[in-house]
Amino acid sequence: MKILLDGNLPHALRSLLTPRHGVSTVSYMGWSTLENGSLLSQAASNGFDASVTKDQGLAHEQNLANLPLAVVVLRAKTNKIDDIRPLV
């Protein structure tokens, strides 16, 4: 599975997912300036299967049902790796 990590997540999350999946970050892809809708469209057109974010409002801002990729919204206390690690 090809996964894109949003810019609001710690880069260290990549290493927790990499052994089983191909993981890239928004920063690595050069997409840091893209807004949510454009970012998700770009991810889909570049073959990503899923996008992982901590953006709680994303579901209210975008029509996720019409996207050709899955969107996983993490619900953690902070975006620090120690708070996110248990969700993996």
Z-matrix of the N, CA and C atoms (Angstrom, degrees):
N
C 1 1.447
C 2 1.525 1 107.94
N 3 1.304 2 116.27 1 137.41
C 4 1.465 3 122.98 2 179.08
C 5 1.531 4 108.29 3 -100.51
N 6 1.354 5 115.76 4 118.38
C 7 1.464 6 121.80 5 -172.78
C 8 1.520 7 110.88 6 -119.16
N 9 1.326 8 115.95 7 138.58
C 10 1.460 9 122.56 8 175.05
C 11 1.517 10 109.13 9 -109.86
N 12 1.342 11 116.47 10 124.96
C 13 1.464 12 121.45 11 176.15
C 14 1.513 13 109.16 12 -93.97
N 15 1.318 14 116.32 13 128.87
C 16 1.457 15 122.67 14 179.39
C 17 1.530 16 110.22 15 -66.66
N 18 1.311 17 115.69 16 160.52
C 19 1.452 18 121.92 17 -178.93
C 20 1.514 19 114.04 18 -67.96
N 21 1.330 20 118.05 19 -13.68
C 22 1.461 21 120.80 20 -179.96
C 23 1.528 22 112.80 21 -88.68
N 24 1.318 23 116.82 22 8.08
C 25 1.460 24 121.39 23 179.15
C 26 1.526 25 110.08 24 -112.44
N 27 1.337 26 117.33 25 150.50
C 28 1.464 27 119.72 26 179.78
C 29 1.531 28 111.48 27 -69.58
N 30 1.305 29 115.61 28 142.02
C 31 1.466 30 121.15 29 -179.53
C 32 1.537 31 110.78 30 -59.66
N 33 1.320 32 117.22 31 -28.23
C 34 1.467 33 121.41 32 -179.20
C 35 1.534 34 112.42 33 -61.69
N 36 1.313 35 117.69 34 -21.92
C 37 1.463 36 121.09 35 177.51
C 38 1.524 37 110.70 36 -62.51
N 39 1.288 38 116.35 37 -31.17
C 40 1.468 39 121.40 38 179.75
C 41 1.523 40 111.08 39 -55.84
N 42 1.322 41 117.29 40 -45.10
C 43 1.464 42 120.52 41 -177.22
C 44 1.531 43 112.51 42 -68.28
N 45 1.328 44 117.48 43 -23.51
C 46 1.465 45 119.91 44 177.00
C 47 1.521 46 112.04 45 -75.42
N 48 1.316 47 116.85 46 -26.10
C 49 1.465 48 121.62 47 -177.96
C 50 1.526 49 113.60 48 -99.92
N 51 1.323 50 116.96 49 -23.41
C 52 1.461 51 121.89 50 -172.61
C 53 1.525 52 115.20 51 -58.24
N 54 1.324 53 120.56 52 -39.17
C 55 1.465 54 117.77 53 -177.54
C 56 1.525 55 114.33 54 -56.50
N 57 1.311 56 116.79 55 -26.91
C 58 1.469 57 119.76 56 -177.54
C 59 1.520 58 113.63 57 -109.93
N 60 1.336 59 117.12 58 -16.00
C 61 1.459 60 120.15 59 -173.59
C 62 1.527 61 110.68 60 -141.01
N 63 1.319 62 115.86 61 158.82
C 64 1.459 63 121.13 62 171.10
C 65 1.523 64 107.63 63 -84.54
N 66 1.322 65 116.74 64 116.30
C 67 1.465 66 120.55 65 -173.95
C 68 1.522 67 110.23 66 -122.46
N 69 1.330 68 115.90 67 130.26
C 70 1.465 69 122.74 68 174.33
C 71 1.517 70 108.00 69 -125.85
N 72 1.314 71 115.54 70 158.32
C 73 1.465 72 120.34 71 176.38
C 74 1.522 73 109.33 72 -106.18
N 75 1.305 74 116.06 73 158.74
C 76 1.458 75 121.79 74 176.78
C 77 1.528 76 109.07 75 -57.86
N 78 1.314 77 116.67 76 -42.46
C 79 1.463 78 121.58 77 -179.68
C 80 1.526 79 111.15 78 -62.14
N 81 1.319 80 117.42 79 -46.70
C 82 1.467 81 121.68 80 -179.89
C 83 1.535 82 111.26 81 -60.03
N 84 1.318 83 116.12 82 -37.55
C 85 1.460 84 120.33 83 -178.79
C 86 1.529 85 112.11 84 -76.74
N 87 1.332 86 117.61 85 -10.94
C 88 1.465 87 120.63 86 -178.94
C 89 1.517 88 113.01 87 80.13
N 90 1.335 89 116.87 88 24.66
C 91 1.455 90 121.65 89 -174.98
C 92 1.524 91 112.77 90 -109.37
N 93 1.318 92 118.24 91 19.35
C 94 1.470 93 122.03 92 -175.67
C 95 1.527 94 113.72 93 -59.93
N 96 1.314 95 117.70 94 -25.44
C 97 1.467 96 120.49 95 -177.33
C 98 1.530 97 112.88 96 -88.74
N 99 1.328 98 117.63 97 -6.60
C 100 1.468 99 120.49 98 -178.30
C 101 1.522 100 111.60 99 -77.69
N 102 1.315 101 116.29 100 139.70
C 103 1.462 102 122.29 101 174.76
C 104 1.529 103 108.84 102 -79.91
N 105 1.326 104 116.71 103 167.92
C 106 1.468 105 121.87 104 -173.29
C 107 1.523 106 115.26 105 -49.92
N 108 1.323 107 118.24 106 -53.06
C 109 1.461 108 120.51 107 -177.71
C 110 1.518 109 112.41 108 -61.80
N 111 1.323 110 116.38 109 -46.64
C 112 1.464 111 120.78 110 178.91
C 113 1.522 112 111.17 111 -66.32
N 114 1.312 113 115.88 112 -37.75
C 115 1.467 114 120.61 113 179.85
C 116 1.525 115 110.89 114 -64.07
N 117 1.321 116 116.69 115 -45.61
C 118 1.464 117 119.70 116 179.99
C 119 1.527 118 111.62 117 -66.45
N 120 1.310 119 117.51 118 -37.61
C 121 1.473 120 120.73 119 176.69
C 122 1.522 121 110.60 120 -65.07
N 123 1.309 122 116.57 121 -43.01
C 124 1.470 123 121.62 122 178.90
C 125 1.532 124 110.03 123 -62.74
N 126 1.323 125 116.68 124 -43.71
C 127 1.463 126 120.97 125 178.87
C 128 1.526 127 110.89 126 -60.22
N 129 1.320 128 115.94 127 -46.31
C 130 1.466 129 120.26 128 -179.63
C 131 1.525 130 111.39 129 -62.69
N 132 1.310 131 116.71 130 -43.04
C 133 1.474 132 119.36 131 -178.07
C 134 1.527 133 112.30 132 -73.35
N 135 1.322 134 117.18 133 -11.89
C 136 1.460 135 120.69 134 176.81
C 137 1.531 136 112.04 135 -104.44
N 138 1.317 137 116.18 136 17.83
C 139 1.458 138 121.20 137 171.14
C 140 1.516 139 117.20 138 82.76
N 141 1.326 140 117.51 139 13.28
C 142 1.455 141 118.78 140 176.53
C 143 1.527 142 109.49 141 -74.00
N 144 1.317 143 115.78 142 139.88
C 145 1.458 144 122.00 143 179.05
C 146 1.524 145 111.72 144 -89.47
N 147 1.345 146 115.92 145 -26.67
C 148 1.458 147 120.28 146 -176.39
C 149 1.519 148 110.39 147 -152.81
N 150 1.322 149 114.40 148 153.02
C 151 1.458 150 122.18 149 173.55
C 152 1.526 151 106.64 150 -123.53
N 153 1.338 152 115.85 151 135.10
C 154 1.464 153 121.19 152 179.25
C 155 1.519 154 107.90 153 -114.56
N 156 1.327 155 116.39 154 131.38
C 157 1.457 156 122.19 155 -176.73
C 158 1.519 157 110.18 156 -143.98
N 159 1.309 158 116.15 157 168.08
C 160 1.462 159 121.69 158 171.66
C 161 1.532 160 109.65 159 -113.01
N 162 1.299 161 117.43 160 7.41
C 163 1.462 162 123.77 161 -178.63
C 164 1.523 163 110.32 162 -72.13
N 165 1.329 164 116.79 163 97.00
C 166 1.462 165 122.63 164 -177.00
C 167 1.531 166 113.00 165 -63.83
N 168 1.320 167 118.40 166 -26.11
C 169 1.452 168 120.99 167 -177.84
C 170 1.515 169 114.41 168 -87.58
N 171 1.309 170 117.51 169 -2.85
C 172 1.462 171 121.22 170 -175.36
C 173 1.531 172 112.61 171 -57.10
N 174 1.302 173 117.21 172 -41.61
C 175 1.467 174 120.49 173 -178.26
C 176 1.527 175 111.62 174 -64.46
N 177 1.327 176 117.16 175 -25.44
C 178 1.466 177 120.50 176 179.34
C 179 1.526 178 112.00 177 -88.51
N 180 1.330 179 116.08 178 -19.63
C 181 1.467 180 121.33 179 -177.60
C 182 1.525 181 112.98 180 -93.36
N 183 1.330 182 116.55 181 -25.41
C 184 1.461 183 121.39 182 -174.63
C 185 1.522 184 110.04 183 -126.88
N 186 1.322 185 116.50 184 152.13
C 187 1.457 186 121.18 185 173.80
C 188 1.534 187 107.08 186 -89.09
N 189 1.319 188 115.70 187 89.09
C 190 1.460 189 121.19 188 -174.26
C 191 1.525 190 112.88 189 -66.87
N 192 1.310 191 117.90 190 -24.92
C 193 1.462 192 121.10 191 -178.90
C 194 1.524 193 111.93 192 -65.62
N 195 1.317 194 117.32 193 -25.37
C 196 1.467 195 120.57 194 -177.90
C 197 1.526 196 113.75 195 -92.20
N 198 1.313 197 117.28 196 1.02
C 199 1.462 198 120.08 197 -178.84
C 200 1.524 199 111.01 198 -84.44
N 201 1.333 200 116.62 199 143.88
C 202 1.463 201 119.97 200 178.66
C 203 1.528 202 112.93 201 -86.08
N 204 1.328 203 117.47 202 20.31
C 205 1.457 204 121.32 203 175.24
C 206 1.517 205 108.47 204 -143.02
N 207 1.328 206 115.52 205 157.89
C 208 1.462 207 120.62 206 178.15
C 209 1.522 208 109.30 207 -79.93
N 210 1.317 209 116.37 208 147.94
C 211 1.460 210 122.00 209 175.33
C 212 1.524 211 107.32 210 -122.54
N 213 1.326 212 115.42 211 121.58
C 214 1.455 213 121.60 212 179.37
C 215 1.523 214 107.43 213 -108.23
N 216 1.336 215 116.23 214 119.53
C 217 1.460 216 121.62 215 178.30
C 218 1.525 217 107.79 216 -104.21
N 219 1.333 218 115.40 217 114.73
C 220 1.455 219 120.45 218 -179.94
C 221 1.522 220 110.42 219 -80.93
N 222 1.312 221 115.96 220 136.62
C 223 1.461 222 121.22 221 177.53
C 224 1.518 223 107.68 222 -112.62
N 225 1.313 224 115.77 223 95.30
C 226 1.458 225 122.53 224 -179.79
C 227 1.524 226 108.47 225 -128.69
N 228 1.320 227 115.86 226 159.54
C 229 1.461 228 121.55 227 -178.49
C 230 1.530 229 111.25 228 -58.85
N 231 1.328 230 116.91 229 -44.77
C 232 1.464 231 122.79 230 177.74
C 233 1.522 232 108.20 231 -137.21
N 234 1.315 233 116.19 232 -179.75
C 235 1.468 234 119.09 233 175.51
C 236 1.531 235 111.22 234 -97.27
N 237 1.314 236 117.66 235 19.26
C 238 1.469 237 121.88 236 175.38
C 239 1.520 238 108.94 237 -78.17
N 240 1.320 239 115.47 238 145.53
C 241 1.458 240 120.98 239 -175.61
C 242 1.524 241 112.61 240 -58.31
N 243 1.329 242 118.60 241 -33.96
C 244 1.467 243 120.41 242 179.30
C 245 1.525 244 112.36 243 -65.26
N 246 1.322 245 117.94 244 -28.75
C 247 1.469 246 121.58 245 177.24
C 248 1.529 247 111.94 246 -84.17
N 249 1.324 248 116.36 247 -25.57
C 250 1.463 249 120.70 248 -177.18
C 251 1.530 250 112.44 249 -91.01
N 252 1.318 251 117.39 250 -32.04
C 253 1.468 252 121.98 251 -177.03
C 254 1.533 253 112.87 252 -49.81
N 255 1.332 254 120.38 253 -45.08
C 256 1.476 255 119.15 254 -179.49
C 257 1.533 256 113.92 255 -61.26
N 258 1.319 257 117.95 256 -21.78
C 259 1.464 258 120.94 257 -179.96
C 260 1.525 259 112.59 258 -77.08
N 261 1.317 260 115.84 259 -20.47
C 262 1.465 261 120.43 260 -178.26
C 263 1.506 262 109.01 261 -75.11
